[in-house]
Amino acid sequence: MYEVIKAFADGEHGYAYPAGKGGHTYAVGSKYPVKGFEPPEEHIRYLLGKDNAHGQPLIKAIKLPKTGSKQAAEPAEEPLSPPG
């Protein structure tokens, strides 16, 4: 699971648009991806890295608390790395 750290719109063909410019808009602090959408690893790396239309990471990896736990989500141990 990932958390959005810069608002963007995830458009068709794997392009991350500025928020409000097309596709599904993700607000800062929201979870990525939306339920029912499974982006390819390549797209996750694109969003984690700086080689996108924004020139900066748009999401960060997070750990979800165990079921029934009230513990807040913590940064994950980087399941994927940004390119380069």
C-alpha positions in Angstrom: 0.0 0.0 0.0 1.1 3.5 -0.7 0.3 7.0 0.6 0.0 10.0 -1.7 2.6 12.7 -0.8 1.8 15.1 -3.7 -1.6 15.4 -5.3 -1.9 14.0 -8.8 -4.4 12.5 -11.2 -3.6 9.0 -12.4 -4.6 9.0 -16.0 -4.8 6.5 -18.8 -1.6 4.9 -20.1 0.2 5.4 -16.8 0.6 9.2 -17.0 0.4 11.1 -13.8 -1.4 14.5 -14.5 -1.5 17.5 -12.1 -4.5 17.1 -9.8 -7.8 18.0 -11.5 -6.4 17.6 -15.0 -7.7 14.1 -15.8 -7.9 10.5 -14.6 -8.6 9.7 -10.9 -7.4 12.5 -8.6 -5.5 11.5 -5.5 -5.3 14.0 -2.6 -2.3 14.2 -0.3 -2.7 11.6 2.5 -5.0 9.3 0.5 -4.1 5.7 -0.2 -2.8 4.5 -3.5 -4.1 2.7 -5.5 -7.9 2.9 -5.2 -9.7 -0.3 -4.4 -10.1 -2.5 -7.5 -7.1 -1.0 -9.4 -3.9 -2.9 -9.6 -1.2 -0.8 -11.3 1.8 -2.6 -12.8 5.1 -2.4 -10.9 6.6 -0.1 -13.5 3.9 2.5 -12.8 4.4 2.2 -9.1 8.2 2.9 -9.7 7.2 5.8 -11.9 5.1 7.3 -9.1 7.8 6.6 -6.4 10.5 8.3 -8.5 11.3 11.7 -10.0 11.0 10.7 -13.6 7.4 11.8 -14.0 5.5 14.9 -15.0 6.0 16.4 -11.5 9.7 15.8 -11.3 9.3 14.4 -7.7 7.9 11.4 -5.9 4.1 11.3 -5.7 3.7 8.4 -3.4 5.5 6.6 -0.5 5.3 3.0 0.7 3.5 2.5 4.0 2.7 -0.5 6.2 -0.8 -1.0 7.2 -1.6 -1.8 10.8 -2.6 -5.4 11.6 -6.3 -6.1 11.5 -7.9 -4.9 14.8 -4.9 -2.7 15.7 -5.3 1.0 16.4 -1.6 1.6 15.5 -1.1 4.2 12.8 0.4 3.3 9.5 4.2 3.4 9.4 6.7 3.7 6.5 7.3 0.4 4.8 10.6 -1.2 4.2 10.5 -0.1 0.5 8.8 -3.0 -1.4 9.8 -1.2 -4.6 12.5 1.3 -5.4 12.2 4.3 -7.7 14.0 4.0 -11.0 17.6 5.2 -11.3 
